[in-house]
Amino acid sequence: MNILIIGPSWVGDMVMAQTLFHCLKQRHPGCEIDVLAPEWSRPILERMPEVRQALSFPLGHGVLDIAARRRIGKSLAGQYDQAILLPNSLKSALVPYFARIPKRTGWKGEMRYGLLNDIRKLDKQHYPLMIERFMALAYESGTELTKPYPQPRLRIDPQSRDAALAKFGLALDRPVLALCPGAEFGEAKRWPAEYYAQVAEAKIRNGWQVWIFGSKNDHPGGEDIRARLIPGLREESVNLAGETALAEAIDLMSCASAVVTNDSGLMHVAAALNRPLVAVYGSTSPQFTPPLADQVEIVRLGLECSPCFDRVCRFGHYNCLRELKPAPVLEALGRLVADPVDLDEL
């Protein structure tokens, strides 16, 4: 059985999609899974043993271009027994339809009657987690999901990891604290740089080194964190945000002794690498897309106004993040990794 997955457009969602691939392999042990998704997702998919191949989708997010989707669909005709769509958009249903894939499965979404022939109506109360909404598509409608749920796990090639270490001149002579201070969603998910810097300082004073990860947009934030470290400590940190390809970031993050991150795509990458992880939540909630790993500490205040899921604080104060000081994050790190920090110095 050959199955085509129409993949999501966000890093975290792509990582969580591995739970669906796991369920498909359990239900159809001999099936082959290909994923049609943006090219940036290839390093993630190549590190998933369940995926046969990543198929690059050339159109940008939000681009309709029906003619191009028809060409892509026709090029895939006759290759698949089923398509499973993770996005809920009408656009995402066009390629499987043009490919005439016999069974086309997905949630109701945007007016997709006729494009899908195995259309499901989502009960959000029954499936509160995103991974549940993904996994349910592996089974017939109404099938009860069994626990414990699978956790995403990315496979790392030691040679690829060593090449990334050499390229950036990094050594593993001291424990590594990975910081992920960015969040593409918006400012309401970004813990302040000054707090990240205090966490970095505390760990550096304890003999650690700090690697900062993120996209090109996160590079200035990484520099802000490093600028808050005094000379002598600053040299024990490196800002990799925007400097690494995604594949290199994944390989390097696999070396981390611990990770502190906002609710972001890299949070899910760190969880899939099974790194000890402290996740800081502000405007969003771990009740929908929690990091899926065993060594995880969630730190949040749970103010009356959160979760609001806004990109920008509607009140302008960002108290869900600004009032969340470094001490509880360092305490959470201490529970995950035996390395006491003197909190009285903060």
Phi, psi and omega in degrees: 000127178253130185236130175257125175258129170270110191279163178283176187250009182235148184301309182299318180295322180294321177298314182292337179297341179299334177298322176295314181300320179299315180296320179297319179293327177291318183283322181234081188307330182264008186288155174247131185244121171247148182236121175266115188202168177303150185301328182301335185279352183305314180300330177288311184294325179292343179261012176251114184295341181285341187266127177287310180206150173265126178256122184286127176263118192279347185272142179289164181300126178090353180279128182278292178040073184300323181298317179295320179294326177294317179298317180296316180300313181296328179290342180258359185301139176080004185259344189228148176268333182211146170241138176238125185257123177270322171291153180260012184277158174295320182304320185293342182273352187287315183300310178300325179293313179293334178281352181055042176291128190304318181240122184237109192250137175182170176283161187307308173055214183276106166033062185252015177299134182093321177283322175256143175242005171226074189262134184247147174260122186278127170260101186294333177287325180285327179236075183289332182271144177300320181296330177294322179291328175288308186297325182300334181286351177281345188238171174294152182304134177091354179293134179279129179284141181258142178257158001286148180286151176293152176249138176301140177218115179270139183265130183250133175269120183304323180294319178296318179296314181296324178296320178293319177300315181294319182301319184261008176064037183259146179234155181251037180281348177224158176301147183250125169259117177268129176248134178235083188274000183266173173191113183297335184299319180154175185300331184288000175246005186254112173296141186301144180300325182296328179285320175301320180296322179293321176296316179300314181300314182300318182285323178297319178296338177268009174097012179267169167243160186236127174245129181255128184245156175158186179273180177300325179294338182270353184300314178301322177296322176296320177295324177299316179299313182294325181294337180277352176271139181287154175306139186103322173264324183302326183290347178269011178235154177221136180263103180267355184299123180081353180266332184260150163287163181301321180300318180292321179298318179297313182296319181289322180294335178295344179273352187291140173279336176196158182227136169241128189211154166285175172287099187209177177299321179293334173301316181289327175297313180300319178295319180290341174270358178060039176274144172305125197226128170250119182251124181262122181248137176240272186279349182250182187227139175286359180283349182248311182228066180288156172292135188255090180200171184273327184256074185230136171238125176264129178239120178204159180269329182066042179297163182300329183272000180236151002279137177255339182061023176274148176286324180235136182300123182292339179262349178081001185257338180053037184295334180298338178250318184292329179274357177267098187279169182295332186306309180296332177291316178293324176296319178296319177299319180296328177288331182275321185230120183294096181197081188297141178241139178282098184290341180293341180279351182277000000 
